[in-house]
Amino acid sequence: MQYNPSLPIYIQVEADIIKDMLNGKLSSGERLPSGRDLAVKYKINPNTASRVYQELELKGLCFTKRGMGTFVTEDERRLKTERERRAKEYTEEYVVRMKDLSISRELIQEYVKEEIDASVYKAK
């Protein structure tokens, strides 16, 4: 993973794990790597890995079973809510950037349609 120096590493790792939860690479109830394994996988400090799991637990996206490990939440509503929240956030960011360029609503819609037709959903 290529880290952005202007953003804390734990936030970037957390975002990567959440992405995998939301796109199905990590299933509901699936065991996550141990803190040590997470640190090795992302080449981060074990304390940073611990912070990642703490943040995910605070968001309700994972839970820890003492002596067994950390697991992806089994609450499908929580995952659906997080997916919708992120989708709205990404959409808002895109629209704000387009408005900053004085792009019309119609042209924004056309760009989105072109992108969907050209790439996003063709591969699936």
C-alpha positions as CSV (number, residue, x, y, z in Angstrom):
1,M,0.0,0.0,0.0
2,Q,1.2,3.5,-0.9
3,Y,0.7,5.8,2.0
4,N,-0.3,9.5,1.7
5,P,2.1,11.4,4.0
6,S,-0.5,14.0,4.8
7,L,-2.9,11.5,6.4
8,P,-2.3,9.4,9.5
9,I,-1.4,5.8,8.5
10,Y,-4.0,4.2,10.8
11,I,-6.7,6.1,8.9
12,Q,-5.4,4.9,5.6
13,V,-5.2,1.2,6.8
14,E,-8.7,1.5,8.4
15,A,-10.1,2.8,5.1
16,D,-8.5,0.0,3.2
17,I,-10.0,-2.6,5.5
18,I,-13.4,-0.9,5.4
19,K,-13.3,-0.9,1.6
20,D,-12.7,-4.7,1.7
21,M,-15.6,-5.1,4.1
22,L,-18.0,-3.1,1.9
23,N,-17.0,-4.7,-1.4
24,G,-17.2,-8.3,-0.1
25,K,-13.5,-9.2,0.1
26,L,-14.1,-9.5,3.8
27,S,-17.3,-11.3,4.7
28,S,-19.6,-10.6,7.7
29,G,-18.3,-12.5,10.7
30,E,-14.9,-13.3,9.0
31,R,-11.9,-13.4,11.3
32,L,-9.4,-10.5,10.6
33,P,-5.7,-10.9,10.8
34,S,-4.1,-10.7,14.3
35,G,-2.7,-7.3,15.2
36,R,0.8,-8.6,14.5
37,D,-0.2,-10.0,11.1
38,L,-1.9,-6.8,10.2
39,A,1.2,-4.9,11.1
40,V,3.3,-7.2,8.9
41,K,0.8,-7.0,6.0
42,Y,0.7,-3.2,6.0
43,K,4.3,-2.7,7.1
44,I,3.1,-0.7,10.1
45,N,4.0,-0.6,13.8
46,P,2.0,-3.1,15.9
47,N,0.7,-0.2,18.0
48,T,-0.7,1.4,14.8
49,A,-2.4,-2.0,13.9
50,S,-4.0,-2.0,17.4
51,R,-5.3,1.6,16.8
52,V,-6.8,0.5,13.5
53,Y,-8.8,-2.2,15.2
54,Q,-9.8,0.1,18.0
55,E,-11.2,2.6,15.5
56,L,-13.0,-0.1,13.6
57,E,-14.6,-1.3,16.9
58,L,-15.7,2.2,17.8
59,K,-17.5,2.4,14.4
60,G,-19.1,-0.9,15.1
61,L,-17.5,-2.5,12.0
62,C,-15.6,-5.2,13.9
63,F,-15.7,-6.9,17.3
64,T,-13.2,-8.8,19.4
65,K,-13.7,-12.2,21.0
66,R,-11.2,-12.5,23.9
67,G,-8.7,-15.2,23.0
68,M,-10.2,-15.8,19.6
69,G,-9.4,-12.6,17.6
70,T,-11.1,-9.8,15.8
71,F,-14.0,-10.3,13.4
72,V,-15.9,-8.3,10.8
73,T,-19.3,-7.2,12.2
74,E,-22.2,-9.6,11.6
75,D,-24.6,-6.6,11.6
76,E,-25.4,-6.3,7.9
77,R,-27.4,-3.0,8.6
78,R,-24.2,-1.5,10.0
79,L,-22.3,-2.4,6.8
80,K,-25.1,-1.2,4.6
81,T,-25.2,2.1,6.5
82,E,-21.5,2.6,6.2
83,R,-21.6,1.8,2.4
84,E,-24.4,4.4,1.9
85,R,-22.6,7.0,4.0
86,R,-19.4,6.6,2.0
87,A,-21.2,6.6,-1.3
88,K,-22.9,9.9,-0.4
89,E,-19.6,11.3,0.8
90,Y,-17.8,10.4,-2.4
91,T,-20.6,11.8,-4.5
92,E,-20.6,15.0,-2.5
93,E,-16.9,15.4,-3.0
94,Y,-17.2,14.8,-6.7
95,V,-20.1,17.3,-7.1
96,V,-18.3,20.0,-5.1
97,R,-15.2,19.6,-7.2
98,M,-17.2,19.9,-10.4
99,K,-19.0,22.9,-9.1
100,D,-15.6,24.5,-8.2
101,L,-14.8,24.1,-11.9
102,S,-18.2,25.7,-12.8
103,I,-19.4,22.5,-14.5
104,S,-23.1,22.4,-15.1
105,R,-25.4,19.8,-13.6
106,E,-26.1,18.4,-17.0
107,L,-22.4,18.0,-17.8
108,I,-21.8,16.4,-14.4
109,Q,-24.5,13.9,-15.2
110,E,-23.1,13.2,-18.6
111,Y,-19.6,12.6,-17.2
112,V,-20.9,10.2,-14.7
113,K,-22.9,8.3,-17.3
114,E,-19.9,8.2,-19.7
115,E,-17.7,6.9,-16.9
116,I,-20.2,4.2,-15.9
117,D,-20.6,3.2,-19.5
118,A,-16.9,3.2,-20.3
119,S,-15.3,1.5,-17.3
120,V,-16.9,1.0,-13.9
121,Y,-19.5,-1.6,-14.8
122,K,-18.2,-3.1,-18.1
123,A,-15.6,-5.3,-16.3
124,K,-18.3,-7.0,-14.2
